[in-house]
């Protein structure tokens, strides 16, 4: 289980000043679950998304067999499946290939 300090580090890694694409959000959610955050509310905060989009994402990931929900003591916990781990690696590779370096802003004055 991750401590609060480790979760804050994850938030810093995952957050950026630009809007994330759907692909980036899905990758972030899978990554968070893989790193050991299993409670839906904690996944929501770590991924920096609101509840409704998270529930839609989790439903999509579950339909595809990338995550599974388990209930323990009246709590729902989310776990990544082996298929989810394979897909995560593939998505990370594709995302890295499609990511363009940030352009430096030049001050253009007329």
Residue pairs with C-beta under 8 A, 6 or more apart in sequence:
1 36
2 10
2 35
2 36
2 37
7 37
7 42
7 45
7 46
10 32
10 35
10 37
10 46
11 45
11 46
11 48
14 28
14 31
14 32
14 46
14 47
14 48
15 48
20 28
23 91
23 94
23 95
24 95
25 47
25 49
25 53
25 57
26 57
26 60
26 61
26 91
27 88
27 91
27 92
27 95
28 47
29 43
29 47
29 49
29 54
29 57
29 58
29 61
30 61
30 66
30 67
30 80
30 84
30 87
30 88
30 91
31 88
32 43
32 46
32 47
33 43
33 67
33 78
33 79
33 80
33 84
34 80
34 84
34 85
34 88
37 43
37 46
38 77
38 78
38 79
39 75
39 76
39 77
39 78
40 54
40 55
40 58
40 76
40 78
43 54
43 58
43 78
44 50
44 51
44 54
47 54
49 57
58 67
58 69
58 78
61 67
61 84
62 68
62 69
64 83
64 87
65 81
65 83
65 84
66 80
66 81
66 83
66 84
66 87
66 88
67 78
67 79
67 80
67 81
67 84
68 78
68 79
68 81
69 76
69 77
69 78
69 79
70 76
70 77
70 79
71 77
80 88
